[in-house]
Amino acid sequence: MQCLNVDLADRSYPIYIGAGLMAQAELFARHIGGRQVCIVTDDTVAPLYLESLQQVLSDYKVTSVILPTGEAYKTWATLQQIFDALLAARHDRRTTLIALGGGVIGDMTGFAAASYQRGVDFIQVPTTLLSQVDSSVGGKTGINHPAGKNMIGAFYQPKAVLIDTDSLNTLPEREVSAGLAEIIKYGLIRDEAFLGWLEQNMAGLRQLDAGLVTQAILRSCAIKAEVVAEDEREGGVRAILNLGHTFGHAIEAHQGYGSWLHGEAVGAGMVMALDLSARLGWISAQGRARGEAVIAAAGLPTLAPVGMRASDFERLMAVDKKVLDGQLRLVLLRQIGAAEVTADYDVEALRACLQESEQ
Amino acid sequence: MQCLNVDLADRSYPIYIGAGLMAQAELFARHIGGRQVCIVTDDTVAPLYLESLQQVLSDYKVTSVILPTGEAYKTWATLQQIFDALLAARHDRRTTLIALGGGVIGDMTGFAAASYQRGVDFIQVPTTLLSQVDSSVGGKTGINHPAGKNMIGAFYQPKAVLIDTDSLNTLPEREVSAGLAEIIKYGLIRDEAFLGWLEQNMAGLRQLDAGLVTQAILRSCAIKAEVVAEDEREGGVRAILNLGHTFGHAIEAHQGYGSWLHGEAVGAGMVMALDLSARLGWISAQGRARGEAVIAAAGLPTLAPVGMRASDFERLMAVDKKVLDGQLRLVLLRQIGAAEVTADYDVEALRACLQESEQ
């Protein structure tokens, strides 16, 4: 088992990474203050792990809530189901919520914990590679509003994150690739040596070699934790974590959420950020090609979806208006391993980059 | 103008108290970071102050939201109206919310500020005496759930509190008395000299003499701020602020919320706490009589509602179960000016106290 401490003063917490952690009652016990526990999960994950986790936690009074699966249910109405269950089972302020699932479950359970009786403890047990390297670090919690994603929420830190790498064995291959997109991102924005390690070990990572996956998750979480510790509430440097995301969000909006996985859209989006960085002369053509190759090797798309045009990106990213106002800030690469947020680029270079991505 | 600093490290904020503060644009400007402002108020307060406040803030892009008045509307559905208005007018993370109204508006606006885009600034402008001395200090925000009051919320501090004593001139007499209940509470739990000052000046306070009211608000907020600074998240001593509230909540539940004002229920509840404290020999019969007299002088009830029996209190407070479990912790007085939270009292003394309050 590996352990990483996320250093946020009195909100610091450990991330445990290893095989079989979900069966270790003692790990949970270290971070549960009271006698009550509520496991929040979804109808995809519940059949796989809920019963065994309930048994591991049998020393406690355990309630569980099974929510419908997917981003479409990241709403107040679903959140309310958590509050209803907590109140029906008379959970008090000393209760601990456990988020068992992917990013959507983590975001909603975290916000429920932040808001129930003005704040109770919670523990994250992320079961997808994406949530293990992304949403389990950083304290962002929340729900969507019809007018925008993640518009309502809180910055709220868990007491601990337990990453059981065995949970990846049930993950579809596409979702493994989607998680690798975020892992590659950490190399691109902050750690060229880690990117080199990913290039060398990509085949083993895709086959879910436990040792390699543990290393990749550990380094990813460490990089994210470093960036978040520098800027907990996203005033500045934290924005570099959004490499490829502005393009990726446009892809997700164009395709309809759920048709491309978030990590897939970020994969194609990072190629666009690499391309624009090369057009501006920030990175070399070789650097661009290297980034694209590792994204492709992870099984991710490197071009925009079939039929999506440069003009679609411009419309969805409101390019004309935002570029002219200096408001379309993009994360670009000064070099492989060093990102920067900037609005200082030529709109024609951006247009050329968007066209380059068309199929 | 008087100014009091609530000392909570990086969440510290000032409370300004005085006549005409709502007209001082410069006071608001000190605490507004961006260019956008959203005034949240209700349909009772809006006709009195909204237009003039909009004019005072005319340097900013001002949105306003007018909610229905009353505790019955302290719900997610009403909160959603605030989020809808913020998103429709494209308020970003640099916006500032202004809570213009009583405790319900303050609680909901504070929670909206805590949750909108994971946290934006807010300023409290409490317009009732009760909210000026109670909910404007302490950072408790939230909404009700069908299964319980204030079950969903956050601890979230405002950037500033502006208490304009002129706003009391439009307040019904009953609501002035309700506010005085909480003011008397501060004397009883923490400051015998302040209680003496209240006894001497009660007539002038009820007539809303500006100098006296400012002094009473200032001392009340200072006492609450002291207690909250010792225990921001209500782990211990902060509970003494609930003197009379356990009895009072039973009265409110029995009568239906809104029929007795919260402050009225607390007034009668504090007499019951005084009575029980005397029965236990903690305070003298003279101390009990002194407390009851000042509560009566404020125009507050000193007995339970007509028709409410001791057995009603026992049922609503779950006396048998909770006393036996040691869970019914009450705030009692060791002496006038010194409160203590305890479950160490005789259930027969409690029963006698409940019967004493019957009419």
Contacts between the chains, C-beta under 8 A, distances in Angstrom:
chain1	res1	chain2	res2	distance
A	76	B	76	6.2
A	76	B	80	7.3
A	80	B	76	7.3
A	83	B	145	5.9
A	83	B	151	6.9
A	83	B	152	6.1
A	84	B	147	7.6
A	87	B	145	6.2
A	87	B	147	4.0
A	87	B	148	6.3
A	87	B	151	6.4
A	88	B	147	7.4
A	114	B	154	6.6
A	115	B	115	7.6
A	115	B	142	7.8
A	115	B	152	5.0
A	115	B	153	6.3
A	115	B	154	6.2
A	116	B	151	7.2
A	116	B	152	6.6
A	117	B	151	6.2
A	117	B	152	7.9
A	117	B	153	7.9
A	118	B	140	6.7
A	118	B	141	7.8
A	118	B	142	6.3
A	118	B	150	7.7
A	118	B	153	4.8
A	118	B	154	5.7
A	118	B	155	5.4
A	118	B	233	8.0
A	119	B	154	6.8
A	119	B	155	6.4
A	119	B	233	7.4
A	140	B	118	6.7
A	141	B	118	7.8
A	142	B	115	7.8
A	142	B	118	6.3
A	145	B	83	5.9
A	145	B	87	6.2
A	147	B	84	7.6
A	147	B	87	4.0
A	147	B	88	7.4
A	148	B	87	6.3
A	150	B	118	7.7
A	151	B	83	6.9
A	151	B	87	6.4
A	151	B	116	7.2
A	151	B	117	6.2
A	152	B	83	6.1
A	152	B	115	5.0
A	152	B	116	6.6
A	152	B	117	7.9
A	153	B	115	6.3
A	153	B	117	7.8
A	153	B	118	4.7
A	154	B	114	6.6
A	154	B	115	6.2
A	154	B	118	5.6
A	154	B	119	6.8
A	154	B	154	6.6
A	155	B	118	5.4
A	155	B	119	6.4
A	233	B	118	7.9
A	233	B	119	7.4
